[in-house]
Amino acid sequence: MKSAPRKAPRKSIAVLPGDGIGPEVVEAALRTVERLGLPLDFRFGEIGWECWRQEGDPVPQRTWKLLAETDTCLLGAITSKPLREAEAELTPSLRGTGRKFVSPVIQLRQRLGLYANIRPVTDLDHGRFDFTVIRENTEGLYAGYDIHGLDEALWNAVRDHPNAEASGPEGSSVTLRLQTRFGIDRLLRFGLAHAEAHGHRRLTVVDKPMVLRQSSNQLRERLELISRDHPDIETEILNVDAVALWMVRRPERFGVLVAENMFGDILSDLGAGVMGGLGLAPSGNIGDHGSYFEPVHGSAPAMAGQDRANPMAMLLTVAQMLDHLGLPVPGEELRSAVRTVARTRTTVTYDLGGSAGTREVAEAVAAELAGGDGEPVPVVPAEVVDRLAALDTASVSDALDSLGIPGVLAGIAARVPGARTAGLAYTVTYQPVDHSEHGFRNAANYLDDVPAGSFVVVDNGGSATCTNWGSLLTSVAQSRGVRGTALHGSARDIAEIRAAGYPLFSTGATMVSGKNRVELAATGRRITIGDVTVRPGDVVVADDNGVLVVPAEQAAEVAERAERVEGTESAIAEAVGKGLRLDEARRRFGYAKPWEGPADSASRHV
């Protein structure tokens, strides 16, 4: 495995394990992250229920000092209890002293100005949807204006309501929804920028405009004004109840959802359910000058110490934190490893239908991060690769389907008509250039090390902002005996590449150079495109239909089954050509399972 050295400056992280299962999932996640060898310094601190019980403050001053000295914060889990229980659990010397428990997460968000709660919602199994709920953290119905026993001003505002009139000011409560132009504007700008940065073309503002008419109208006016600066992003305002329905029925519809505090709280937990449960749900809290990251699940005190908690939410939270720290490539590597373990379902916790423990799941993810170092990819014989190269990808796809193997690199299309090829995967990962550093990055020099017979698979996150392949690289690849290239990104010089007859496949085509826009992050690492993982040494098969990945372990069996598929279809075509009805020919030759071969070879001579 060859990896370009990571040049990012060291970052310091305040680690606050917190309560309940928090310390367990934090420990498991950090052990896994050690495999990435990142420039991170972890500094541990205290927060949560035990601090409240012993000191009367769930966020002691030493923790605020730690937060001020570090770049961001990784939080485990926090326990909160109602007022009476909180008072009762204080150490005796602190009871009756007027101390009030204020949730640590609320304290962090308010004191650090963390106005945006970022909740990714991703289909880890099949890649069908990938959207983000951005919840406003500092105002809305959770702004803290929750009042029981009304003064004259509030009573005058509600006294005409028949229920208030029947209850009186002492028997009435009011919760105010605070929405300010300042708060709305910064949230909308954040949401639009997030959409652009992550390639989304739609931003949905979630509210209740038919009921909350005045505040929703203010929201609409600010959206109409601010969205003018982002003409490529489609915007809309939808009712929260409709969005809840569509999140369940049509989650692929969404890109970025922005909502006030309470609506965002509800929808983000619904999003966790859509993606498979709280054990898979990460989150980040971002402000202009601070941040912290935490899994969405609670502290689950009844489960603490039992090695049963799902660490995947914390691992995905760490990946989100790495993105924020300017380390998107290792962040995606970590997400890819979690996706692989979650999808295979062989090492998962009880909430995903398994019986594995917290540490066992984290170790499985760590093994994936190691690129399968513990389970080497077998070498595929050249004759098997050549057999796959001679087959139509439709037949190979049928063979993969028969084995339950996803293989299609979705969205990657042929740029050179008529090309048909196969080769052993040589994987390449790019990352965006830090614009504070200038200069030519020599990002494609890896070609000097690509063995003959390889098929280069490049992952640039599907970006169309620059190219990762062109005519010069084509000439070099052909001279090296490379069999083709698949780009999860863009190419240029298409006419020249077609003239050369080189098998090129990509998600896009653009003329913008990548020379100073991307740099090599790694070669020889597993990469995941959509719901397909490509390992170095797997077989890549490609033609006009697109690109398939055949796992090395099953390459011979897939080739054999695909050959049977083509044999079955040839037998059917021959029989129909001699006058047999299509439905009868399909029945006779076993078209329901064509990978088993022609069911009645003697009948081919009808």
N, C-alpha and C positions, 0 to 999 in steps of 0.2 A: 504494500500500500504506500502510495506516495501522496503526501499532502503538502501544499504550499504553506510556509510558516505564517501564522497569524500575527499581524503586526499591531493589532489593536492595543492601546495603552491599558494598563491594569485598572480594573474597576473594583471598588470596595462595596460590599453588600452587607447590610445589617440583617442578620438572621434572627427572627423572633419566633421560636417554635410554638409558644402559646400553650393552649390547654388540650386536654383530652387526647385525641389521636394526632394532634398537631405535631408533637415531637417525633412520633413514629414516621409519619409521611415525610417530614423534613429530612430526617436522618436517611431514609431510604432514597429520597431524591438526590441528596447531595453525594451519596456514595456512587450513584449512577452517573452524575454529572462529572465526577472525577475522571471518567473515561475520555472526556472530551479534551482534557488538558488545556483549559481556558485560562486567560490572564485575569483571574478573579480572586479576591481576598475576602473571605467570609469572617465576619465579626459577630459574635453571638451576644444577644441581650435578652431581657425579660419583659414580658407583657402578659396581661390577662388576669384570670380569676384569682390565682394564688397571690399576685401582687395586691389585688384588691383586699383579700382576706387579711393579709399580714400588714399591709401598709396603708390601706384605705385609698389607694390610687392604682387603677389597673395599668396606667402608663406612667411609671415613676420618672423622675427628672433625669436619671442616668440614661434612660432609654431615649428621651428626647435629645440628649447630648450625642448619643450614638447615631441617631438618625441625621443629626446635623453634620456629622463627620463622614458620612458614607454617601455613595452615589445613588443607591436605591435600597429597598427593603423587601425581604422575602418573609412573609408571615404564614405561620402554620394554620392555627384555628383558634377561635376565641369563644369562650363561654360567657353568656349573658343570662341574667335571671331578673325577675320582676323586683320591684322596690322592696317589698317586705322580706323576700328571701335574701336579697343582697345585704340588707341591714343585719339580718339574723346570722349571716355567715362571717361577719367581721369579727376579728379578734376582740375579746371582751373590752379591752381598754379603748377601742375605737367606736364602740356602739354608743349611740346617743350623742355623738359629737357633730351631727349635722352634715356628715359626708354623704354625698349622693353619687351612686354609680352611674357613670356615663360610658357607654360602649366604647371600647378602644378604637374600633374602626371608625366610629363617628368622630372621635377626637383626632385621629390621624387625618381623615379627609378634610375636616374643617381647619385644623391648625396648619396643615401643609398645603391647603388650597387645592386639593385633588378633586377637581370638579367633574372629571369624566371617568366613569366606570366602564371598562372595556371587557365585553363578554363574547369571545368567539364561539360560534355554534357550527360545528363541523361534523359531517358524516364520516366517521373514522372507518366504517366498514366498506362503503361503496363509493364514496366521493361524490354523492349526488347533490349535496348542498354544502355551502361554505359561506356563511354570512356572520355579521357582527352586530350585537346589540350594544349601543352606547347609551348609558344611563347617566343622567345628570345627578350629581352627588350632593349638592349644597343647598338646593332650595326645593320648590315644589311642595307636595303634601308632607314631605319629611323634613321640612325646614326647622321644625321644633316648636311651631306655634300651635300647640295642642293644649287647649285651656278648658278646665272644668270650673264652673262657677263664674259667671260672666260679669264683667264690670259694665258701667253704663254705656260706654261706646259700643262694645260688642253686643250688649243686649238690645240696643237701639237698632242694630243691623239685622237682628233675627227675630225680634219680638212679634212681628206680624205672622210668622209661621204658626199654624195652629198647634203643632206639637210643643213649640217653645212657649206659646201662650198658656198651654195646659200645665207646663212644668215649672215655669218661672226661671229667673236667672240662676238661682242656686241649683236647679235641677237640670240645667242644660250645659252642653259641652260644644265647643267649636274648634275645628282644625282648619287653619288657614293654608291655602295653597299659594305660596309665594312664587311669582315668576317675574323676573326683572329683565329689562333690556340687556343689561350687562351680562347676566347669566345666560340668557338665550343666545346672545350673539357669540360668545366664546364657545358655547357648546356646538352651535351650527357650524362655525368655522372649523372646529376640531373634527366634526363628523365629515364634512366635505373633504377636508385634507386627508382624513383617514381613507375615505373612499378612493380618492385619486391614488394614494400611495399603494393601495392594495388591489388596484385594477378593477374596482367596482364601478359600474356606470349608473347605479340607482341609489338614491338616498331617500328613505321613507321616514318622515316625521310622524310619530305616533301620539295621538291625543284623543280628545273627545269633543270635536268642534261643534257638534249639534247640541251639546248640553252645556259645556263650559265655554260659552259663546265669546265673552269678552277676552279672557286670557288666551283662548285658542286663536282669536282673531289677531291679537298682538303677535303671537307665534307665527301666524301665516304671513303677516306683513314683514317681519324680520327675515323670514325665509326667502320671500320674494326678492328682498333687497340684497341679501348676502349671496344668494345663489347666482346672481349676475356675474360674480367673479369666478364662477366655475361652470362655464357654459357646456362642458362635456358631461356633466353629471345631471341626470334626470332626477327631479325632486317631486315629492308628493306628500300630502298629509292624509292619513287614514285613521279611522276609528280604531281604538285599541282592541275592542272586541272582535272586529273583523280581522285584524292582524293576528290575534291569538288563534283564530280558526285557520287562517292561511299558513301560519307557522307549522301547524300540524299536518294540513292537507297538501300544501304546496310550498315547502320551505325553500325550494330552489328558486322561487320567485324573488327572494330578497338579496340585497347586497349589504347595505348598512342601514340599521334602524336606530333612530335617535328618539329618546323619550324622556319626559320629566321623571323625577325620582321614583314615585310609587309605581307608575305604569312601567318604567324600565325595570324595576325590581321584580315585578310579576312576570314580565315577558322574558327576562333573562333566566329566571328559574324554569319557565316553560321551555326555553331553548335548551337548558340542560336536560330536560326530559326528552326532547326531540332527538338529542344526540346520544341518548342512552342512559342518562342518570347523572346525579351529582358527582359520582365518582370519576366522571370524565370531564368535568367543567372547570376550566381555568378562569382567572380574571386578573385585570390590572386596574389600578387607580392612578390616574395621571393628572398632573397639574402643570402649570407653566414652569415651576421650579422644583418639583418633587414628584415622588411616585412610590407606590408599594404594590406588591403582587401577592395574591393569595388564592388558594383553591376555593371554590364556591361552597363546598360542603362544610358543615359545622364541626364542632369539636367532638360530638358523639361520645360523651363521657362513659356511657355504658359499654362501649366497645374498646376503650383505651386499654392498651397493654395486651391485647389478645392477638395481635398480628393478623387482623382481618381486614383492616381498612384498605381501600383501593388507593394506591399511590399515583395512579395515572393522572388524576386532576392536578396533583402537585407537580408532576413531571411536565405536563403541558403548561402549567403556570410558569415553571422555570424557562421553558422554551419561549413563552411570551416575554418574559423578562429579558432574555438574551436578545430578542429582536429590539427591545427598547434600548438596550445598551450598545447597539450597533454591531451585534454579532448574529446576523440573520442566518448565516449558513449553519453554524452549530445548532441554532434554534430549530431549523428545519430538519437537521439530522436527528435531533431528539424527538421531534414530532413524528418523523418517519418511523423511528424505532417503536414508539408507542403505538402508532397505527398498525404496524406489522403484528405486534403482540396482541393487540385488541382484536384484530381481524382473524387471526388464526384460532383464538379462543382455547388454546391448549394450556396457557398459564395465565389465568385471570381469577379475580376474587369472586366471592359469592354473589355480589350484585350483578355480575355479568354472566352468571350461570356456572361459575367454576368453583374450585375449592382451594386455590393457591393462596398463600399468605402474602402480606405486604412486602416482606423482604424478597420472597420468591419472584413476585411479579417485577419488582425493581431489578432484580438480577437478570431476568429474561430481557428486559429492555436494555440493560447494560450489555448483554451479549449481542443484541442487534446493533448497538452502537459500535461494537468492536468489529463490525463488518462481517459477522459470522466467523470470526477468527477461530472460534472453537469448533466449527463445522465447515471445513473447507468445501468450496464448490467443486464438484468433480469435473475432471477434464472431459470434454465432449470430443469423441473421435471425429476426424476431418470428414470421414465418409458419411457420418450422421448429419453434419452441417451441410454437406453437399446435397444429401437427400432432401433436407428441408428447403434448401435453396431452389430445388426443382419443382417444389409444390406450390400450388396457389394458396395465398393466405386464407382464403375462405375455407379451404379444406383443413388447414392447420388450426384455424379458429374452431371448427367443428370438433377437431380432436381435443383441443384444450377444454372446450365446453363439456365434452364427455367425461373428462377427469375432474371437472369442477374447478378449473384453474383460470382466473382472470388474466388475460394476456394482452389486451388491446391498449396501446398507448393513445388514449383518446385525444382527438384534436390535432394529431400530427399527421400531416397529409403529404402525398408524393408531390415533389416539385419537378421531377424529370419523368415524363410519361414513358411507360414501357419498361421501366427498371424492375428487375426481380433479383433479389440477392438474399444472402444470409451470412452471418458471421458471429464471432464470439464478442460479447459486449465488453467494450472498454469505456468506463464511465468517467465523466468529467463534470465537475460542479463549478459554476461561476458565482461570484458575489459582486454587488455594486461597489464601485470605487468610493472611498472616502474623499469627498470633494475638497477637503482641506489639504490633501496631498495631490500634487500634480505630476504628470509625466506618463510616458508610454509604459504599459504594464507587461508587454510580452505575454499576453494572456494565452496565446495559442501555441507556445513553444512545446507543450506536451506532445505534439504530433511527432517530434523526434523520437519519442519512446513508445509509440504505438506499434505493437507487433503486426506483421503481415497476417491477413486473415481476420482481422478484428473488424467490428462494427462499432463506430464511435457513437456513444449516446451522451448528449450534452444537456445538462439541466441548468437553465437560466431562469427558472421560475415562470416560464411562459411569457417573459417580458418581450414587448415589441418596441422598447425604447432604444434598442441598438441591436446590431447583428453579432452573431457568434460564428459565422461561416461565410466564405466567399470564394472567388475564383482561385486566389493564391493557395488557400488551404486545400482546395480541391486538387490542384496540381501536385501538392506535396503528398496528400493522402493517396492519390493514384500511384505515385512513384514508390510509396511505401507498401503497396499491396493492401491498403485498407478497402474493405468491401462495401462500405456505405456509411452514412451519417444520419442520425435522427436528432433533431434539435427540439427541446422544449423551450423554444425561443425563436428568433428570426434569423433568416439568411438574406444575402444580397447576391448580385451578379448572377441572377437566375438564368439568363440567356446563355452566358458563357458556360455555366455548369451543365445546362442541357446539351450544349454543343459538345461538351466533353463526354457526355453519356454517363456521368457519375451519379449513383443512386443517392439522392438527397431527399430528406423528409423533414418537415418543420411545421411549427404551429403558425408561423407568419413569415412575411417577407417585407423588408424595409431597407432603405439605402443608408441608414445612419450607422456609422462605424462604432464598434465597441472598444476601439483601441484604448480610449481614456475613460471609459464608462464602466467597465467591468474588469475584474482580475480573477485569476485562477484561485479557487478555494481549495480544491482537492481533486485528485484522480484516484481511481481504484476503490471508491466508496460506494456502498449501496445508495441508490437514489430511488425516490418514489415519485411517479408521475400519475396523477389521478389515483386510482386504486391498485396500481401495478408497481411492484418493486423490481428494480433491475439490479442484478448483482454482476460484478465482473465475472465473466466466464459463462453467463447464461447465453442462449442463442437468440439473436435478433433476426426475425424473418420479415421481409418487407417487399411489397410490390405496389401496383397502382391502387390497391384497396386500402393500404395503410401499413402500420407497423405492429408486429406482435413480438412478445417476449416469451420464450419457451424456457422454463427452468431447466438447468443443466441435468438435474437428476432424472427428469422425465423426457429428455430430448429424444432418445431412441424410441420410446413408446409412443410419443406424439407423432414422430415421423411415420411409424408403422400404421398408426390409426389413420393419419391423414392420407396415406397411400391407399388404405382400404376405402376411405371416403371417396377418393377419386375413382377407384375401381368400381365401387357401387354406382356412382353417377354415370360412368362410362357404360356400364352394363344396362342401366335404365335407358340411356340415350340410344344405344344400339337396338334394344328391343323395341322402343317406340319407332325408330326408323324403319323397322321391319313390319310395322302395322299394329303392334300391341298398344292398347289404351294406356295412357300415362298412369292412371290410378292403379291399374292392374300391374304395370311394370314396377311401380314403387312398392306395392305390396309384395310382389314376388321376390324382389331383390333386397328387401329389408331396409327401405329408405328411412324407417323410423329410427334405426340405429345404424347409419351407414358406416360408422367406424368399425363395425364387426365384419365388414366385407360383404360382397354379393352373396345373398342367402341361397341362391339357386343358380350356381354357375353353369350347371348342365342345361338350364333353360335358356341360356344366352343364344343358343342356336335355333331360335324359333323361326 
